[in-house]
Amino acid sequence: MEDTQVRTLQDLLLRAAKERPQKVWLREKAGKDIAEKSFGDFLDDSRRVSAFLRTQGDGPIHAGLVGSASIAYLTCLFGSFIDGNMAVPIDPQLSRKSGTGRYTGCPAGR
């Protein structure tokens, strides 16, 4: 019997892309147009980000993502999670000093 429980964000994305590959999941305004991204395309793009991150080091990457919610931002976030990397969304409204000072081990906060 197949396990159908969703336990992680990766499980959620894989299941949605399998069950609804062509269904539009995200829409955003892009100039005068509306950009759309299907579940299947989102998974493919997230896998590309994941593949790129694998080339950037010898193990899991820990990264802070700064930006506003967009298709590109979510693609990077999910792409980070797919291979077990860690990404922390950081509020772009924080100043560099107040934002980095909260994280131990962050050289910019010292």
N, C-alpha and C positions, 0 to 999 in steps of 0.2 A: 504494500500500500504506500502510495506517495505521500510524503510529508508536505502539507499545504500551508503550514503555519508561517506567518511572516514574523521573523524575530529581529531583523536588522533592516536598515535603509537599503542595503544591497538586495536583500530578499524582496523588499517592496518593489524596487526598480526592475529586477529580473522578472518578477511575476507580472507586473503591469506590461512590460515590453513583450512578454510571451503571449499574454491574453489579448492585448490591444495594441499591436505594433504600429498601426496606422492612425490610431485615434489621437487627435490633438490633445496634448497635455498642458502646454504652456503657450501663452500669447503675451506679446508685449508691443508697445508702440515703438516703431523704428522710423523716426522722421514723420512722414505723412502716411506711412504704411503700417500694417500690423504684421509682425513676424510671428510665425507659429513653429512649434516643435512637437513632433509626435513622440509617443513613448519609445518607439523603436529607434528613431533618430537620436533621441536624448541618450539612450543607452549606448549607441554607437559612438557618439561624441564623448561621452563620459569615459568610455573604454580607451579612446584616443588620449585623453588627458592622463589616464592611469598608465598607459604605455609610456608616455613621455616621462612621467614621474619615476618610473622604474629605471630610466637611463640616467637619473640625476644623483644617484647615490648607491650605497651598498646595503641599504636596509630601509626600514620604514622612515618616512619623512614626516616631520611635525611642522606644520605651517599655519600662519595666521593669514586669513583672507580678509582683505579690506575692500569694501565696495558696496554698491547698492544692489538690491535684489534684481537680478536680470537673468535671462536665459544663460548667458555666458558665466555669470557668477555661480548659478546653481550647477552648471555643467562641471565647473572646476571643483566645487564642493563634493558632488557625488563622485567625480573622477578620483578624488583623493581617497574617499572611503572604500572604493571598490577593492583595492589591493591591501587594505589594512593600514593605510596612512592615516594621519590625524590632521584635521584642519579645524581651526577655531575661527568662527566668524567674529570679526572685530568691528565695532561701531566706527564708521568713517568720521563721525563727528568728534571723536576723542582726539585730543592733541597728542602729538608724539610723546611728550613727556608724561602726561597722565596715563596714556594707554600702555606704554612699555614699562612703566614703573610698577605695574601690578603683577608682572610675571617674573618669577625668579629665574635666573639663568639667561635672561634676555640682555645681551650686551648693550643695546641702546638704552636700557633702563638704568644703567649704572652711572 
